[in-house]
Amino acid sequence: MTCVDIDKCDNELFLKRTPTSDRLLAESELRYPYEGSKTLMHVFDSFDDKALISELLNGMHAELPEKKTKKAK
């Protein structure tokens, strides 16, 4: 299973940087969603364009590694 890395903090949307997100959201600011986090792309008004959302999520899905399964204890 592959997951698109999305983080919502304080009613703000953040995405992991991938080649697709860098290309499609080049204007987005990099921020720390919470203390001690990695920088993520801050996205807040780019989601009115459904074609953009589709291209963004499909591209990120293809670029991110599959989620590692946890070993049973």
C-alpha positions as CSV (number, residue, x, y, z in Angstrom):
1,M,0.0,0.0,0.0
2,T,1.3,3.4,-0.9
3,C,0.3,6.5,1.1
4,V,0.4,10.1,0.0
5,D,2.0,12.0,2.8
6,I,-0.5,14.7,3.9
7,D,-0.5,16.5,7.2
8,K,-3.3,18.7,8.5
9,C,-2.4,20.9,11.5
10,D,-4.4,23.8,12.9
11,N,-6.7,23.8,9.8
12,E,-3.7,24.1,7.4
13,L,-2.8,21.5,4.8
14,F,0.8,20.4,4.3
15,L,2.2,18.0,1.7
16,K,5.5,16.1,1.5
17,R,7.8,17.4,-1.1
18,T,8.1,15.2,-4.2
19,P,9.1,16.1,-7.8
20,T,5.4,16.3,-8.7
21,S,4.5,18.6,-5.7
22,D,7.6,20.7,-6.4
23,R,6.5,21.1,-10.0
24,L,2.8,21.7,-9.5
25,L,3.0,23.8,-6.3
26,A,6.2,25.7,-7.0
27,E,4.8,28.8,-5.4
28,S,4.0,27.0,-2.1
29,E,5.8,28.1,1.0
30,L,7.9,25.5,3.0
31,R,6.9,25.5,6.7
32,Y,7.2,23.4,9.8
33,P,3.6,22.2,10.7
34,Y,4.7,21.6,14.3
35,E,7.8,21.9,16.4
36,G,10.3,19.2,15.6
37,S,8.8,18.3,12.2
38,K,10.4,18.2,8.8
39,T,9.6,21.1,6.4
40,L,6.5,20.4,4.3
41,M,4.8,22.3,1.5
42,H,2.1,24.6,2.9
43,V,-0.9,24.5,0.7
44,F,-4.0,26.5,1.4
45,D,-5.8,27.7,-1.6
46,S,-4.7,25.6,-4.5
47,F,-7.5,23.0,-4.2
48,D,-10.2,24.6,-6.3
49,D,-8.7,23.1,-9.4
50,K,-9.8,19.4,-9.5
51,A,-7.5,18.6,-12.4
52,L,-4.5,19.9,-10.4
53,I,-5.5,17.9,-7.4
54,S,-5.8,14.7,-9.5
55,E,-2.5,15.2,-11.2
56,L,-0.8,16.1,-7.9
57,L,-2.1,13.1,-5.9
58,N,-1.5,10.6,-8.8
59,G,2.0,11.9,-9.3
60,M,2.8,11.8,-5.5
61,H,1.3,8.3,-5.3
62,A,3.7,7.1,-8.0
63,E,6.7,8.7,-6.4
64,L,6.4,7.8,-2.8
65,P,7.6,4.4,-1.5
66,E,5.2,1.8,-0.4
67,K,4.3,1.9,3.3
68,K,6.4,-0.6,5.3
69,T,4.4,-3.3,7.1
70,K,5.0,-3.6,10.8
71,K,6.2,-7.0,12.1
72,A,3.8,-8.8,14.4
73,K,4.9,-8.9,18.0
